[in-house]
Amino acid sequence: MAALLEDGVEQDLFTLATLAGVLHGVPDQPACPTTTKSFTSPSEPVPSPDHEDDEEERIAELKLREFEAGHRIRSLIHQVSDAVGEAQAAAERGDRERALSEFHFAKEAARETSIACDSWQRILAELYEVSPGSLGAVGQLWSGFEAFLLSEYGNTSKTDDK
């Protein structure tokens, strides 16, 4: 998503806003007030030491974190989509300031989405390590693949044969 919002898109919006401003006349006041959108990145939950020994609670905690991370990703994708739509609409009205403000917000949300995806992947990897079966069919598939690799190639870590 971040790659889709490279500087070329920003230049296109700027050009569109400029052309629309020429066509419609640049308004003295923006058609819509410029907003300062922001979102907060939730800190990643830290596992409680009291639950380290209890596998069931650990799995439940990881599943909750995975759900929250997935929800965060979906929310950010919607924010990016909405902001890009607002940017395009503002550019078409000739409201360059609003268009660029919305676009910059979309770029920041896209960067945050990348970070959220990395977090989600780490949580899934940790959940797989704790309990592959808790991932359902995907966990079973990866367990089977892991078993196949180990049976075919064994442990490939380098050891000293002295």
Solvent accessible surface area in square Angstrom, and as a share of the most:
residue,aa,sasa,rsa
1,M,76,0.34
2,A,39,0.30
3,A,77,0.60
4,L,135,0.67
5,L,14,0.07
6,E,104,0.47
7,D,96,0.50
8,G,47,0.45
9,V,52,0.30
10,E,33,0.15
11,Q,102,0.45
12,D,96,0.50
13,L,14,0.07
14,F,78,0.32
15,T,61,0.35
16,L,63,0.31
17,A,1,0.01
18,T,52,0.30
19,L,112,0.56
20,A,8,0.06
21,G,1,0.01
22,V,117,0.67
23,L,139,0.69
24,H,123,0.55
25,G,41,0.39
26,V,102,0.59
27,P,56,0.35
28,D,145,0.75
29,Q,138,0.62
30,P,54,0.34
31,A,64,0.49
32,C,41,0.25
33,P,104,0.65
34,T,54,0.31
35,T,54,0.31
36,T,135,0.78
37,K,78,0.33
38,S,97,0.63
39,F,44,0.18
40,T,117,0.68
41,S,66,0.42
42,P,87,0.55
43,S,102,0.66
44,E,66,0.30
45,P,63,0.40
46,V,131,0.75
47,P,40,0.25
48,S,40,0.26
49,P,111,0.70
50,D,124,0.64
51,H,71,0.32
52,E,92,0.41
53,D,145,0.75
54,D,57,0.29
55,E,102,0.46
56,E,137,0.61
57,E,78,0.35
58,R,22,0.08
59,I,30,0.15
60,A,60,0.47
61,E,37,0.16
62,L,0,0.00
63,K,88,0.37
64,L,102,0.51
65,R,15,0.06
66,E,46,0.21
67,F,123,0.51
68,E,83,0.37
69,A,13,0.10
70,G,9,0.08
71,H,105,0.47
72,R,39,0.14
73,I,20,0.10
74,R,123,0.45
75,S,35,0.22
76,L,0,0.00
77,I,78,0.40
78,H,121,0.54
79,Q,48,0.21
80,V,8,0.05
81,S,68,0.44
82,D,90,0.47
83,A,0,0.00
84,V,48,0.27
85,G,39,0.37
86,E,68,0.31
87,A,0,0.00
88,Q,90,0.40
89,A,41,0.32
90,A,0,0.00
91,A,0,0.00
92,E,83,0.37
93,R,77,0.28
94,G,5,0.04
95,D,8,0.04
96,R,88,0.32
97,E,108,0.48
98,R,20,0.07
99,A,0,0.00
100,L,38,0.19
101,S,34,0.22
102,E,2,0.01
103,F,0,0.00
104,H,89,0.40
105,F,23,0.10
106,A,0,0.00
107,K,32,0.14
108,E,82,0.37
109,A,0,0.00
110,A,1,0.01
111,R,117,0.43
112,E,18,0.08
113,T,9,0.05
114,S,59,0.38
115,I,104,0.53
116,A,10,0.07
117,C,43,0.26
118,D,69,0.36
119,S,16,0.10
120,W,81,0.29
121,Q,106,0.47
122,R,130,0.47
123,I,4,0.02
124,L,43,0.22
125,A,59,0.46
126,E,55,0.25
127,L,2,0.01
128,Y,38,0.14
129,E,136,0.61
130,V,47,0.27
131,S,20,0.13
132,P,47,0.30
133,G,54,0.52
134,S,25,0.16
135,L,41,0.20
136,G,34,0.33
137,A,80,0.62
138,V,86,0.49
139,G,0,0.00
140,Q,128,0.57
141,L,126,0.62
142,W,132,0.46
143,S,40,0.26
144,G,43,0.41
145,F,95,0.39
146,E,81,0.36
147,A,59,0.46
148,F,105,0.44
149,L,69,0.34
150,L,103,0.51
151,S,90,0.58
152,E,105,0.47
153,Y,145,0.55
154,G,32,0.31
155,N,124,0.63
156,T,106,0.62
157,S,69,0.45
158,K,198,0.84
159,T,101,0.58
160,D,119,0.62
161,D,137,0.71
162,K,223,0.95
